[in-house]
Amino acid sequence: MKSGLVLEGGAVRGVYTAGALDYLLEKDVTVDYTVGVSAGSCNAVDFVSRQFGRTLQCFMPEKESRYMTPGAILKKHSIFDMDMVFDRYPREIYPFDFDTYFSSDMECEFVVTNCRTGKAEYKSEAKDKTRLMELCRASSSMPIVTPMVLVDGELYVDGGVADSIPVKRAVEKGCDKLIVILTRPKEYRKKPNPRSERLWQLYLRKYPELAKAMCRRYKVYNTQVEWVDRLEEEGRAFVLRPEVPVVSRVEQDHEKIMGFYRHGYITMMKRYDELCRFLEK
């Protein structure tokens, strides 16, 4: 049996996932394969590097280290200071354990969306510290909100544009025991927005395939959620979802962020025995 961990994104909503994974770290749970999208990529690397609490620290930085400031918007044309998150955080402020990550037996992939093709790609890195953080940055770079990221000669954006819940990828990698952590409640579905579609077509006119991917994103996402529901009903996936109102993807209130983190931790704690039985089948 091969176990796979699938982590949805959602910017600050990813703190729910951080809470759930921190509980698994306390229990010394490992998996064979992990795939993360956007904020799920950040959760994935901290899980593989076995760093309890690091993702939470990054979501709740001290005032002088905040990643969402007027300066970032004015100077870097980005709502989030991506240099802070993917350069200063891992190397200076909240050190990332590259050695443990690179020596891990757990395979880890990050979903990115190719700006030229509009398709999802799945990338990994086992040696290069800079490239590893660039992949996390690319997977987390939301169109309009943050700049595109150049990796291996191609421009990439948020993996959630083309593959928000990469369960299919985990199955393709041979995983038959799927742990899926979502950041939206069970009933959530995306809705079409014609106004947004016109915006994407205008803003991304130099990247027509990416614009198409943005416009069909809601359909892809809803199809993926329905597939996850079926896998759960069939006993082929263990799925963890928020059971309380979610925080905003740009939430900055530390009390609200901490509350959502605790919810993820407690939800996993309550269902831990169920997870163990699922993995032992």
N, C-alpha and C positions, 0 to 999 in steps of 0.2 A: 504494500500500500504506500502511496506517495501523498503527503499532505501539502496543501497549498493554502496560502493566506492572501486574500484579495482585499485591498484597502481602497475604498472610495475617497475622493477628495472633498472639497467644499470650503477651502480657506480655513477660517477660524473654527468652523464646525468640526474640523479634524481633531480638535481637542477632545472630543468624545472618544474618538479612536485611540488617542493617546492614553486616556484613562483605562480603557479596556486592555490595551497592550501592556501597560504598566502592571496590571494585575497578573497577566500571563508571565511577565518577567519575574515577578515575585515567586511564581510557581515554577520557574525555570522551564517553561514550555518552549519548545522549538518546533520548527516546521522544515520541510524539505525545500519549499519554494515560496517566495513572497513576491507579489507584484503590487506596486503602488501607483496611484494617479494623483497628481497635483499635491495637495497636502498629505495625501496617502503615501506619496514618495518620501516625504520628510518623516512620517511615522515609520515607514519601512526601514530606512537606514538606522534610525535609533533603536528599532527592535532588533535588527541584525547585530548592531554594535553593543547590544545589551545595556543601554544607558537609561536606567529608570529615571523618569522625571525630566529628561532633557527636552523632549518635545514641549512639555508644559512650560518650561522655562522660556523657550523661544516664543511661545504664544503670549507670555506674560512678562515681557522684558522690563528692566528698570527704566526709569524715565529717560535717562541719557542714552539708552540703547534701543529706543523704540524704532520700529520699522515702518510706521505709518505716521508721517509728519508732513507739514506744509513744505518743508525743505525738499523732501523727496519728490513731491508733486511739481514744484517749481523748477528744481535743478535737474531732475532725472526723468521728468515727464512720466512718472509712475506713481500710482497710489501707494504701492509698497516699495520700500528701499531694498531692492533685491541684492545690492552689494552688501548691505548690512546682514541680511539673512543668510546668504550663501557664501560669504567671504569672512566677514568679521566675526559672526557668531561661531562658526565651526573652528576657526583658527585662533580666536582671541577670547571672546566673551563667554561663550558656552562651548568649550572645546569638545570637538567630536573625536571619538576614539577610532581613528582610521585603522590602527593596527588590529584591533579586535574585529572590525568590519571585514577587512581584507583576509583575515585568517579564518573566517567563519565557513562552516560547511553548508550553510543555507544559501541557496541561489537567490539573488535578488534582481528584479527587473523594474524599470521605470517606463511608464507609458508617456510618449510624447507624440504630438501631432505635427506632421511635416507640412510646412506652409505652402510648399509647391504642389504637393499631391493631395493635401487634405486628408491623408490617411494616417492611421495610428501606426507607430513603430514602437518596438520594445527593446530597450537598450540596457546594458549593464556595464559595470566597470569593476575590475578586480585588483588594480594596481595604482592607477593615477588619481591622486587626491583631487587635483584641480578638475579633471574631467568628471569625476563622481559628483562633485558639487554643481558642475555645469548641467549635468543631466537632471539633477533635482530641480535646479532653477528652470530649465526648459519645461519640465513636466508641470511646473507651478506657474508658468507665465501666461496669465489670462489675456486674451486679445483686448486691445484698447487700454485695459487697466495697467498692464506692464509691457515692456518691450519684448520683441521676439529675441530668441537666443540662438546664436550660431554654434553648432556642434558638428564636427566632422564635415565642414563645408556646406551644411544645410541649415536653413532657418527653421526653428521649431517653436511651438507654443504649447500651452496646457494640454496634457494628454486627454483630459476630459472632453475636449472638443470632439474627438473621434471615438473614444472608448472610455466612458466614465466608470464602468464596472467590468473590468477585464476578466470575467469568469471564463469566457471562451478561451482566452489565452492560457489560463491555468489548466484547463482541460487539455489543450493542445500540448502542454508541457508534461502531460501524463499524470496530472493530479486527480486522484479519485476520492480524496477526502478534502472537501473545500470548506474553509472557514472564511466567511464573507462578512466584513464589517462595513456597514453603510452609515451615512451621516444624515439621512432623512428618515422620517417615520414610514411605516409600512404602506400607508395609504397614499403617500406622495407620488404625484405624476407631474411631469412638465407639460406646459401648454404652449401651443403655437402663438407667436407674437409677430404679426405681419409688419408692424412698425419696426421692430428690431431687425427683421429680415432685410428690410430696405436699408437700414443703417449698415448692416454687415456688408451688403452688396456694394455700398458706396465706399465705406472705409477700407474694405479689403479688395478693392477693384484690381489691384496689382496681383492679388492672389485669389483668383476666381474659384479654385477648387477648395480653398480654405473657407471662403465665403459660403459655398454650397454646404460644407460640413457644418458650419455654424447654423445654417438654416434648417438642416435636418436633425440637428442634435437632439431636439425634444423627442422625435420619433425613435431614434436609436436608444436613448436613455430609457424610455418607457418600455421598449421591447426587452431591454436588458433586465429591468426590474421584474417584469413578468416571468422571465426565464429563471431568475433567482428564486422567485416565489415557487415555481414548479419544482426546482431542484430541492428546495427546502421541504416541500410537501412529500416528495419522493424519498426523503431521507438521505439525499446525496450531498447536502450542504447544511452546515451549521451557520445560521445567519443572525447577526446581532445588529439591532437598530435602536435609535433613540425612542424612548417611550414618553418623553416630555417635550414641550415646545423647544425647538432648536434655537441656538444663538444665530445672530447675523454672521454672514461670511466676513464682515469687516468689524465685528464686535471688538471694542477696546475696553469695556468695563471688566476689570479684573475679577470682580465678585461673580458676574454672570459667567465668565469664562471658567472660573474655578468650579462653579456649580455644574456646568456641563461636563467638565472633566470628571468630577466625582460621579456623575450619573453614568458615564461610560465605565468607570472602575466598578461601581456597585452592580451595574447590569451584568458585567462579566462575572463578578464574584457570585452572584445569585445563580448563574447558569453554568458555573464551572464544572460541576459534577456531570451535567448533561453533555458538556463538551467532551469530557473525558470518556464517557460512554460512547459518544459518536466516533471518536478517534480509535477506540478499541474494537469496534465492530469488525 
